[in-house]
Amino acid sequence: MAASARIQRPDRDAVRLQLDDLFKEHSTYVARLAYRLMGRDVEIDDVVQDVFVLLLRHIQRIRQASAVRAWLATTTVRLTRRRLRMKRLRMLLGLSDDTGLAEARDSGSSPEDRAAFRAVHVALESVGVNARIAWTLRYLEQERIEDVARLCGCSKRTAKRRIASAQRAVKGALGHD
């Protein structure tokens, strides 16, 4: 029994070290993506932690190092989608009236920029969660349509439809009808 514990221990330590390196390399990316998808700072640390806990559970399934970033992006999208849906449900049930809109992070932002930022987030709150995520991936993360579709788990046609729906709301909010 002690021999098997010695054999398994280095593997566990190697996985922990690998996870530490992956966290250092990708945690900022995961946090930025979650922030852009959710439009709020409050839950970002929780999302990052949840994504990396899931990575720890599934790290043995990822065969290529180049696939880690895509796995992290897909997992971040799924977790934020779940959080956004729960937030919307709480609001519909009257359990929360907090819109949780983020403020522009750049303290040097003009009042006009902050107003536009707020208007975009209000518009994104008014569309479905899937449309919001697709629009954010396309326009804020600059993802290609193929990648938006993959990350959203839908066809390219559906991704385009979702993006267009959110884009109409954003244009309306900014007065660009």
Biotite code that builds the C-alpha atoms (Angstrom):
import biotite.structure as struc

atoms = struc.array([
    struc.Atom([0.000, 0.000, 0.000], chain_id="A", res_id=1, res_name="MET", atom_name="CA", element="C"),
    struc.Atom([2.772, 2.426, 0.855], chain_id="A", res_id=2, res_name="ALA", atom_name="CA", element="C"),
    struc.Atom([4.440, 1.728, -2.505], chain_id="A", res_id=3, res_name="ALA", atom_name="CA", element="C"),
    struc.Atom([1.273, 2.616, -4.413], chain_id="A", res_id=4, res_name="SER", atom_name="CA", element="C"),
    struc.Atom([0.939, 5.822, -2.394], chain_id="A", res_id=5, res_name="ALA", atom_name="CA", element="C"),
    struc.Atom([4.484, 6.759, -3.414], chain_id="A", res_id=6, res_name="ARG", atom_name="CA", element="C"),
    struc.Atom([3.715, 6.054, -7.066], chain_id="A", res_id=7, res_name="ILE", atom_name="CA", element="C"),
    struc.Atom([0.517, 8.139, -7.042], chain_id="A", res_id=8, res_name="GLN", atom_name="CA", element="C"),
    struc.Atom([1.926, 11.058, -5.053], chain_id="A", res_id=9, res_name="ARG", atom_name="CA", element="C"),
    struc.Atom([4.297, 12.399, -7.741], chain_id="A", res_id=10, res_name="PRO", atom_name="CA", element="C"),
    struc.Atom([1.451, 12.333, -10.270], chain_id="A", res_id=11, res_name="ASP", atom_name="CA", element="C"),
    struc.Atom([-0.743, 14.368, -7.921], chain_id="A", res_id=12, res_name="ARG", atom_name="CA", element="C"),
    struc.Atom([2.104, 16.823, -7.283], chain_id="A", res_id=13, res_name="ASP", atom_name="CA", element="C"),
    struc.Atom([2.792, 17.072, -11.028], chain_id="A", res_id=14, res_name="ALA", atom_name="CA", element="C"),
    struc.Atom([-0.878, 17.820, -11.711], chain_id="A", res_id=15, res_name="VAL", atom_name="CA", element="C"),
    struc.Atom([-0.889, 20.471, -8.968], chain_id="A", res_id=16, res_name="ARG", atom_name="CA", element="C"),
    struc.Atom([2.225, 22.127, -10.405], chain_id="A", res_id=17, res_name="LEU", atom_name="CA", element="C"),
    struc.Atom([0.774, 21.949, -13.897], chain_id="A", res_id=18, res_name="GLN", atom_name="CA", element="C"),
    struc.Atom([-2.469, 23.501, -12.652], chain_id="A", res_id=19, res_name="LEU", atom_name="CA", element="C"),
    struc.Atom([-0.521, 26.274, -10.902], chain_id="A", res_id=20, res_name="ASP", atom_name="CA", element="C"),
    struc.Atom([1.266, 27.067, -14.162], chain_id="A", res_id=21, res_name="ASP", atom_name="CA", element="C"),
    struc.Atom([-2.003, 26.992, -16.124], chain_id="A", res_id=22, res_name="LEU", atom_name="CA", element="C"),
    struc.Atom([-3.634, 29.287, -13.571], chain_id="A", res_id=23, res_name="PHE", atom_name="CA", element="C"),
    struc.Atom([-0.788, 31.803, -13.832], chain_id="A", res_id=24, res_name="LYS", atom_name="CA", element="C"),
    struc.Atom([-0.927, 31.692, -17.617], chain_id="A", res_id=25, res_name="GLU", atom_name="CA", element="C"),
    struc.Atom([-4.706, 31.756, -18.178], chain_id="A", res_id=26, res_name="HIS", atom_name="CA", element="C"),
    struc.Atom([-6.502, 33.169, -15.120], chain_id="A", res_id=27, res_name="SER", atom_name="CA", element="C"),
    struc.Atom([-6.428, 36.725, -16.449], chain_id="A", res_id=28, res_name="THR", atom_name="CA", element="C"),
    struc.Atom([-7.960, 35.538, -19.730], chain_id="A", res_id=29, res_name="TYR", atom_name="CA", element="C"),
    struc.Atom([-10.727, 33.655, -17.885], chain_id="A", res_id=30, res_name="VAL", atom_name="CA", element="C"),
    struc.Atom([-11.425, 36.659, -15.640], chain_id="A", res_id=31, res_name="ALA", atom_name="CA", element="C"),
    struc.Atom([-11.565, 39.079, -18.586], chain_id="A", res_id=32, res_name="ARG", atom_name="CA", element="C"),
    struc.Atom([-13.889, 36.783, -20.539], chain_id="A", res_id=33, res_name="LEU", atom_name="CA", element="C"),
    struc.Atom([-16.182, 36.298, -17.536], chain_id="A", res_id=34, res_name="ALA", atom_name="CA", element="C"),
    struc.Atom([-16.247, 40.045, -16.870], chain_id="A", res_id=35, res_name="TYR", atom_name="CA", element="C"),
    struc.Atom([-17.175, 40.826, -20.450], chain_id="A", res_id=36, res_name="ARG", atom_name="CA", element="C"),
    struc.Atom([-19.854, 38.145, -20.556], chain_id="A", res_id=37, res_name="LEU", atom_name="CA", element="C"),
    struc.Atom([-21.398, 39.093, -17.222], chain_id="A", res_id=38, res_name="MET", atom_name="CA", element="C"),
    struc.Atom([-20.768, 42.833, -17.201], chain_id="A", res_id=39, res_name="GLY", atom_name="CA", element="C"),
    struc.Atom([-20.122, 42.821, -13.484], chain_id="A", res_id=40, res_name="ARG", atom_name="CA", element="C"),
    struc.Atom([-17.146, 42.432, -11.147], chain_id="A", res_id=41, res_name="ASP", atom_name="CA", element="C"),
    struc.Atom([-18.958, 40.888, -8.207], chain_id="A", res_id=42, res_name="VAL", atom_name="CA", element="C"),
    struc.Atom([-18.838, 37.256, -9.331], chain_id="A", res_id=43, res_name="GLU", atom_name="CA", element="C"),
    struc.Atom([-15.658, 37.196, -11.420], chain_id="A", res_id=44, res_name="ILE", atom_name="CA", element="C"),
    struc.Atom([-13.434, 35.640, -8.751], chain_id="A", res_id=45, res_name="ASP", atom_name="CA", element="C"),
    struc.Atom([-16.031, 32.914, -8.175], chain_id="A", res_id=46, res_name="ASP", atom_name="CA", element="C"),
    struc.Atom([-16.222, 32.134, -11.892], chain_id="A", res_id=47, res_name="VAL", atom_name="CA", element="C"),
    struc.Atom([-12.431, 31.934, -12.203], chain_id="A", res_id=48, res_name="VAL", atom_name="CA", element="C"),
    struc.Atom([-12.238, 29.647, -9.189], chain_id="A", res_id=49, res_name="GLN", atom_name="CA", element="C"),
    struc.Atom([-15.037, 27.414, -10.491], chain_id="A", res_id=50, res_name="ASP", atom_name="CA", element="C"),
    struc.Atom([-13.416, 27.157, -13.937], chain_id="A", res_id=51, res_name="VAL", atom_name="CA", element="C"),
    struc.Atom([-10.082, 26.072, -12.479], chain_id="A", res_id=52, res_name="PHE", atom_name="CA", element="C"),
    struc.Atom([-11.712, 23.619, -10.053], chain_id="A", res_id=53, res_name="VAL", atom_name="CA", element="C"),
    struc.Atom([-13.364, 22.023, -13.085], chain_id="A", res_id=54, res_name="LEU", atom_name="CA", element="C"),
    struc.Atom([-10.026, 22.057, -14.894], chain_id="A", res_id=55, res_name="LEU", atom_name="CA", element="C"),
    struc.Atom([-8.502, 20.149, -11.984], chain_id="A", res_id=56, res_name="LEU", atom_name="CA", element="C"),
    struc.Atom([-11.234, 17.528, -12.300], chain_id="A", res_id=57, res_name="ARG", atom_name="CA", element="C"),
    struc.Atom([-10.884, 17.203, -16.082], chain_id="A", res_id=58, res_name="HIS", atom_name="CA", element="C"),
    struc.Atom([-7.226, 17.966, -16.741], chain_id="A", res_id=59, res_name="ILE", atom_name="CA", element="C"),
    struc.Atom([-6.424, 14.336, -17.564], chain_id="A", res_id=60, res_name="GLN", atom_name="CA", element="C"),
    struc.Atom([-8.956, 14.447, -20.435], chain_id="A", res_id=61, res_name="ARG", atom_name="CA", element="C"),
    struc.Atom([-7.208, 17.319, -22.206], chain_id="A", res_id=62, res_name="ILE", atom_name="CA", element="C"),
    struc.Atom([-4.762, 15.648, -24.562], chain_id="A", res_id=63, res_name="ARG", atom_name="CA", element="C"),
    struc.Atom([-3.024, 18.660, -26.114], chain_id="A", res_id=64, res_name="GLN", atom_name="CA", element="C"),
    struc.Atom([-1.627, 21.714, -24.376], chain_id="A", res_id=65, res_name="ALA", atom_name="CA", element="C"),
    struc.Atom([-2.980, 23.861, -27.210], chain_id="A", res_id=66, res_name="SER", atom_name="CA", element="C"),
    struc.Atom([-6.531, 22.780, -26.303], chain_id="A", res_id=67, res_name="ALA", atom_name="CA", element="C"),
    struc.Atom([-6.405, 24.197, -22.764], chain_id="A", res_id=68, res_name="VAL", atom_name="CA", element="C"),
    struc.Atom([-7.347, 27.766, -23.714], chain_id="A", res_id=69, res_name="ARG", atom_name="CA", element="C"),
    struc.Atom([-10.312, 26.574, -25.804], chain_id="A", res_id=70, res_name="ALA", atom_name="CA", element="C"),
    struc.Atom([-11.443, 24.315, -22.944], chain_id="A", res_id=71, res_name="TRP", atom_name="CA", element="C"),
    struc.Atom([-11.181, 27.226, -20.502], chain_id="A", res_id=72, res_name="LEU", atom_name="CA", element="C"),
    struc.Atom([-13.153, 29.519, -22.836], chain_id="A", res_id=73, res_name="ALA", atom_name="CA", element="C"),
    struc.Atom([-15.917, 26.942, -23.350], chain_id="A", res_id=74, res_name="THR", atom_name="CA", element="C"),
    struc.Atom([-16.137, 26.242, -19.625], chain_id="A", res_id=75, res_name="THR", atom_name="CA", element="C"),
    struc.Atom([-16.192, 29.964, -18.794], chain_id="A", res_id=76, res_name="THR", atom_name="CA", element="C"),
    struc.Atom([-19.024, 30.521, -21.280], chain_id="A", res_id=77, res_name="VAL", atom_name="CA", element="C"),
    struc.Atom([-21.030, 27.633, -19.822], chain_id="A", res_id=78, res_name="ARG", atom_name="CA", element="C"),
    struc.Atom([-20.571, 28.748, -16.228], chain_id="A", res_id=79, res_name="LEU", atom_name="CA", element="C"),
    struc.Atom([-21.391, 32.380, -16.944], chain_id="A", res_id=80, res_name="THR", atom_name="CA", element="C"),
    struc.Atom([-24.446, 31.328, -18.973], chain_id="A", res_id=81, res_name="ARG", atom_name="CA", element="C"),
    struc.Atom([-25.680, 29.383, -15.953], chain_id="A", res_id=82, res_name="ARG", atom_name="CA", element="C"),
    struc.Atom([-25.038, 32.355, -13.634], chain_id="A", res_id=83, res_name="ARG", atom_name="CA", element="C"),
    struc.Atom([-26.755, 34.802, -15.986], chain_id="A", res_id=84, res_name="LEU", atom_name="CA", element="C"),
    struc.Atom([-29.784, 32.544, -16.275], chain_id="A", res_id=85, res_name="ARG", atom_name="CA", element="C"),
    struc.Atom([-30.014, 32.190, -12.497], chain_id="A", res_id=86, res_name="MET", atom_name="CA", element="C"),
    struc.Atom([-29.693, 35.951, -12.102], chain_id="A", res_id=87, res_name="LYS", atom_name="CA", element="C"),
    struc.Atom([-32.472, 36.505, -14.628], chain_id="A", res_id=88, res_name="ARG", atom_name="CA", element="C"),
    struc.Atom([-34.683, 33.946, -12.868], chain_id="A", res_id=89, res_name="LEU", atom_name="CA", element="C"),
    struc.Atom([-34.092, 35.615, -9.488], chain_id="A", res_id=90, res_name="ARG", atom_name="CA", element="C"),
    struc.Atom([-35.068, 38.964, -10.982], chain_id="A", res_id=91, res_name="MET", atom_name="CA", element="C"),
    struc.Atom([-38.211, 37.516, -12.592], chain_id="A", res_id=92, res_name="LEU", atom_name="CA", element="C"),
    struc.Atom([-39.228, 35.999, -9.267], chain_id="A", res_id=93, res_name="LEU", atom_name="CA", element="C"),
    struc.Atom([-38.609, 39.307, -7.515], chain_id="A", res_id=94, res_name="GLY", atom_name="CA", element="C"),
    struc.Atom([-35.809, 37.858, -5.405], chain_id="A", res_id=95, res_name="LEU", atom_name="CA", element="C"),
    struc.Atom([-33.320, 40.425, -6.663], chain_id="A", res_id=96, res_name="SER", atom_name="CA", element="C"),
    struc.Atom([-33.643, 43.905, -8.040], chain_id="A", res_id=97, res_name="ASP", atom_name="CA", element="C"),
    struc.Atom([-29.911, 44.442, -8.491], chain_id="A", res_id=98, res_name="ASP", atom_name="CA", element="C"),
    struc.Atom([-29.023, 44.810, -12.135], chain_id="A", res_id=99, res_name="THR", atom_name="CA", element="C"),
    struc.Atom([-25.374, 44.558, -11.136], chain_id="A", res_id=100, res_name="GLY", atom_name="CA", element="C"),
    struc.Atom([-24.139, 46.680, -14.008], chain_id="A", res_id=101, res_name="LEU", atom_name="CA", element="C"),
    struc.Atom([-20.448, 47.253, -14.008], chain_id="A", res_id=102, res_name="ALA", atom_name="CA", element="C"),
    struc.Atom([-19.018, 50.709, -14.243], chain_id="A", res_id=103, res_name="GLU", atom_name="CA", element="C"),
    struc.Atom([-16.340, 51.568, -16.751], chain_id="A", res_id=104, res_name="ALA", atom_name="CA", element="C"),
    struc.Atom([-13.076, 50.482, -15.192], chain_id="A", res_id=105, res_name="ARG", atom_name="CA", element="C"),
    struc.Atom([-10.969, 53.251, -16.658], chain_id="A", res_id=106, res_name="ASP", atom_name="CA", element="C"),
    struc.Atom([-11.192, 56.133, -14.223], chain_id="A", res_id=107, res_name="SER", atom_name="CA", element="C"),
    struc.Atom([-10.183, 58.378, -17.128], chain_id="A", res_id=108, res_name="GLY", atom_name="CA", element="C"),
    struc.Atom([-13.376, 57.517, -19.029], chain_id="A", res_id=109, res_name="SER", atom_name="CA", element="C"),
    struc.Atom([-15.460, 60.464, -20.054], chain_id="A", res_id=110, res_name="SER", atom_name="CA", element="C"),
    struc.Atom([-19.061, 60.774, -18.838], chain_id="A", res_id=111, res_name="PRO", atom_name="CA", element="C"),
    struc.Atom([-20.159, 59.997, -22.402], chain_id="A", res_id=112, res_name="GLU", atom_name="CA", element="C"),
    struc.Atom([-18.111, 56.786, -22.464], chain_id="A", res_id=113, res_name="ASP", atom_name="CA", element="C"),
    struc.Atom([-19.522, 55.697, -19.105], chain_id="A", res_id=114, res_name="ARG", atom_name="CA", element="C"),
    struc.Atom([-23.071, 56.450, -20.316], chain_id="A", res_id=115, res_name="ALA", atom_name="CA", element="C"),
    struc.Atom([-22.489, 54.457, -23.520], chain_id="A", res_id=116, res_name="ALA", atom_name="CA", element="C"),
    struc.Atom([-21.002, 51.585, -21.505], chain_id="A", res_id=117, res_name="PHE", atom_name="CA", element="C"),
    struc.Atom([-24.040, 51.556, -19.240], chain_id="A", res_id=118, res_name="ARG", atom_name="CA", element="C"),
    struc.Atom([-26.435, 51.766, -22.208], chain_id="A", res_id=119, res_name="ALA", atom_name="CA", element="C"),
    struc.Atom([-24.781, 48.771, -23.875], chain_id="A", res_id=120, res_name="VAL", atom_name="CA", element="C"),
    struc.Atom([-25.057, 46.705, -20.702], chain_id="A", res_id=121, res_name="HIS", atom_name="CA", element="C"),
    struc.Atom([-28.690, 47.693, -20.183], chain_id="A", res_id=122, res_name="VAL", atom_name="CA", element="C"),
    struc.Atom([-29.376, 46.662, -23.796], chain_id="A", res_id=123, res_name="ALA", atom_name="CA", element="C"),
    struc.Atom([-27.595, 43.344, -23.256], chain_id="A", res_id=124, res_name="LEU", atom_name="CA", element="C"),
    struc.Atom([-29.651, 42.754, -20.107], chain_id="A", res_id=125, res_name="GLU", atom_name="CA", element="C"),
    struc.Atom([-32.789, 43.115, -22.253], chain_id="A", res_id=126, res_name="SER", atom_name="CA", element="C"),
    struc.Atom([-31.910, 40.329, -24.696], chain_id="A", res_id=127, res_name="VAL", atom_name="CA", element="C"),
    struc.Atom([-31.705, 36.625, -24.002], chain_id="A", res_id=128, res_name="GLY", atom_name="CA", element="C"),
    struc.Atom([-28.652, 35.212, -22.269], chain_id="A", res_id=129, res_name="VAL", atom_name="CA", element="C"),
    struc.Atom([-27.556, 33.303, -25.376], chain_id="A", res_id=130, res_name="ASN", atom_name="CA", element="C"),
    struc.Atom([-27.777, 36.417, -27.568], chain_id="A", res_id=131, res_name="ALA", atom_name="CA", element="C"),
    struc.Atom([-25.842, 38.420, -24.991], chain_id="A", res_id=132, res_name="ARG", atom_name="CA", element="C"),
    struc.Atom([-23.075, 35.829, -24.843], chain_id="A", res_id=133, res_name="ILE", atom_name="CA", element="C"),
    struc.Atom([-22.839, 35.505, -28.636], chain_id="A", res_id=134, res_name="ALA", atom_name="CA", element="C"),
    struc.Atom([-22.685, 39.304, -29.112], chain_id="A", res_id=135, res_name="TRP", atom_name="CA", element="C"),
    struc.Atom([-20.056, 39.676, -26.400], chain_id="A", res_id=136, res_name="THR", atom_name="CA", element="C"),
    struc.Atom([-17.885, 36.945, -27.866], chain_id="A", res_id=137, res_name="LEU", atom_name="CA", element="C"),
    struc.Atom([-18.150, 38.442, -31.344], chain_id="A", res_id=138, res_name="ARG", atom_name="CA", element="C"),
    struc.Atom([-17.759, 42.130, -30.628], chain_id="A", res_id=139, res_name="TYR", atom_name="CA", element="C"),
    struc.Atom([-15.903, 42.399, -27.328], chain_id="A", res_id=140, res_name="LEU", atom_name="CA", element="C"),
    struc.Atom([-13.737, 39.293, -27.603], chain_id="A", res_id=141, res_name="GLU", atom_name="CA", element="C"),
    struc.Atom([-13.367, 39.613, -31.402], chain_id="A", res_id=142, res_name="GLN", atom_name="CA", element="C"),
    struc.Atom([-14.046, 35.903, -31.927], chain_id="A", res_id=143, res_name="GLU", atom_name="CA", element="C"),
    struc.Atom([-14.760, 34.586, -35.416], chain_id="A", res_id=144, res_name="ARG", atom_name="CA", element="C"),
    struc.Atom([-18.322, 33.413, -36.103], chain_id="A", res_id=145, res_name="ILE", atom_name="CA", element="C"),
    struc.Atom([-17.092, 29.793, -36.176], chain_id="A", res_id=146, res_name="GLU", atom_name="CA", element="C"),
    struc.Atom([-15.595, 30.192, -32.715], chain_id="A", res_id=147, res_name="ASP", atom_name="CA", element="C"),
    struc.Atom([-18.686, 31.965, -31.360], chain_id="A", res_id=148, res_name="VAL", atom_name="CA", element="C"),
    struc.Atom([-20.783, 29.039, -32.577], chain_id="A", res_id=149, res_name="ALA", atom_name="CA", element="C"),
    struc.Atom([-18.405, 26.501, -31.011], chain_id="A", res_id=150, res_name="ARG", atom_name="CA", element="C"),
    struc.Atom([-18.246, 28.334, -27.690], chain_id="A", res_id=151, res_name="LEU", atom_name="CA", element="C"),
    struc.Atom([-22.027, 28.772, -27.607], chain_id="A", res_id=152, res_name="CYS", atom_name="CA", element="C"),
    struc.Atom([-22.687, 25.184, -28.653], chain_id="A", res_id=153, res_name="GLY", atom_name="CA", element="C"),
    struc.Atom([-24.815, 26.160, -31.651], chain_id="A", res_id=154, res_name="CYS", atom_name="CA", element="C"),
    struc.Atom([-24.642, 26.374, -35.430], chain_id="A", res_id=155, res_name="SER", atom_name="CA", element="C"),
    struc.Atom([-23.057, 29.321, -37.240], chain_id="A", res_id=156, res_name="LYS", atom_name="CA", element="C"),
    struc.Atom([-26.504, 30.350, -38.460], chain_id="A", res_id=157, res_name="ARG", atom_name="CA", element="C"),
    struc.Atom([-27.887, 30.386, -34.913], chain_id="A", res_id=158, res_name="THR", atom_name="CA", element="C"),
    struc.Atom([-24.832, 32.311, -33.675], chain_id="A", res_id=159, res_name="ALA", atom_name="CA", element="C"),
    struc.Atom([-25.366, 34.926, -36.396], chain_id="A", res_id=160, res_name="LYS", atom_name="CA", element="C"),
    struc.Atom([-29.052, 35.220, -35.486], chain_id="A", res_id=161, res_name="ARG", atom_name="CA", element="C"),
    struc.Atom([-28.232, 35.683, -31.801], chain_id="A", res_id=162, res_name="ARG", atom_name="CA", element="C"),
    struc.Atom([-25.571, 38.284, -32.556], chain_id="A", res_id=163, res_name="ILE", atom_name="CA", element="C"),
    struc.Atom([-27.952, 40.187, -34.830], chain_id="A", res_id=164, res_name="ALA", atom_name="CA", element="C"),
    struc.Atom([-30.654, 40.192, -32.156], chain_id="A", res_id=165, res_name="SER", atom_name="CA", element="C"),
    struc.Atom([-28.321, 41.642, -29.546], chain_id="A", res_id=166, res_name="ALA", atom_name="CA", element="C"),
    struc.Atom([-26.832, 44.071, -32.066], chain_id="A", res_id=167, res_name="GLN", atom_name="CA", element="C"),
    struc.Atom([-30.289, 45.531, -32.760], chain_id="A", res_id=168, res_name="ARG", atom_name="CA", element="C"),
    struc.Atom([-30.768, 46.114, -29.021], chain_id="A", res_id=169, res_name="ALA", atom_name="CA", element="C"),
    struc.Atom([-27.327, 47.691, -28.635], chain_id="A", res_id=170, res_name="VAL", atom_name="CA", element="C"),
    struc.Atom([-27.820, 49.965, -31.653], chain_id="A", res_id=171, res_name="LYS", atom_name="CA", element="C"),
    struc.Atom([-31.206, 51.023, -30.297], chain_id="A", res_id=172, res_name="GLY", atom_name="CA", element="C"),
    struc.Atom([-29.703, 51.795, -26.896], chain_id="A", res_id=173, res_name="ALA", atom_name="CA", element="C"),
    struc.Atom([-26.981, 53.902, -28.491], chain_id="A", res_id=174, res_name="LEU", atom_name="CA", element="C"),
    struc.Atom([-29.467, 55.690, -30.758], chain_id="A", res_id=175, res_name="GLY", atom_name="CA", element="C"),
    struc.Atom([-28.079, 54.177, -33.953], chain_id="A", res_id=176, res_name="HIS", atom_name="CA", element="C"),
    struc.Atom([-31.357, 52.831, -35.294], chain_id="A", res_id=177, res_name="ASP", atom_name="CA", element="C"),
])
